[in-house]
């Protein structure tokens, strides 16, 4: 899975998200994502992460092996 595909899935589910993707191993399977969205305001971090993982529509653990995720609200 390519970084731009991950970003597109996240932005489709969270349109206001600012998404930064980094390929951790250069293999297209291990990424880090930093997602900033107003949608996360007041939401526990676990729920924020669940929302992002849900946006990937079941690709985690399959075509996308690992995604180190950080989420935040805008300053």
C-alpha positions in Angstrom: 0.0 0.0 0.0 1.4 3.4 -0.9 1.5 6.4 1.4 -0.8 8.4 -0.8 -3.4 5.7 -0.6 -3.3 5.7 3.2 -3.7 9.5 3.2 -6.6 9.3 0.7 -8.5 6.8 2.9 -8.0 8.9 6.0 -9.0 12.1 4.3 -12.1 10.4 2.8 -13.3 9.6 6.3 -12.0 12.7 8.0 -12.1 15.5 5.4 -10.5 18.2 7.5 -7.5 16.0 8.5 -4.0 17.1 8.0 -2.1 13.8 7.3 1.6 13.2 7.3 2.8 9.7 6.3 6.3 8.4 6.7 7.5 5.0 5.3 9.4 3.5 8.2 11.1 0.6 6.5 11.0 1.5 2.8 9.0 -1.7 2.1 5.5 -0.2 1.7 4.3 -2.2 4.7 5.4 -0.2 7.7 4.3 3.4 8.0 3.9 6.1 10.7 1.0 8.5 10.3 0.4 11.8 12.1 -3.2 12.9 11.8 -4.4 16.3 13.0 -8.2 17.0 12.9 -10.7 19.2 14.7 -12.9 16.1 14.6 -10.8 14.7 17.4 -11.5 17.5 19.9 -13.1 16.1 23.1 -12.6 12.5 21.8 -10.4 10.1 23.9 -7.2 9.1 22.1 -8.4 5.5 21.8 -11.5 6.7 19.9 -9.3 8.9 17.7 -7.2 6.0 16.7 -10.2 3.8 16.2 -11.6 6.4 13.8 -8.4 6.5 11.8 -8.1 2.7 11.7 -11.7 2.4 10.6 -11.0 4.7 7.7 -8.6 2.1 6.3 -11.6 -0.2 5.7 -10.0 -3.4 7.0 -6.6 -3.0 5.3 -4.7 -3.0 8.6 -3.0 -6.4 9.1 -3.5 -7.3 5.5 -2.2 -5.1 2.7 -1.0 -2.7 5.3 1.1 -4.5 7.9 1.9 -1.8 10.4 0.9 1.8 11.1 2.4 3.7 14.0 -0.3 6.3 14.6 -0.3 9.6 16.4 -3.3 11.9 16.5 -3.9 15.5 17.6 -6.2 18.4 17.5 -5.2 21.7 15.8 -3.5 24.2 18.1 
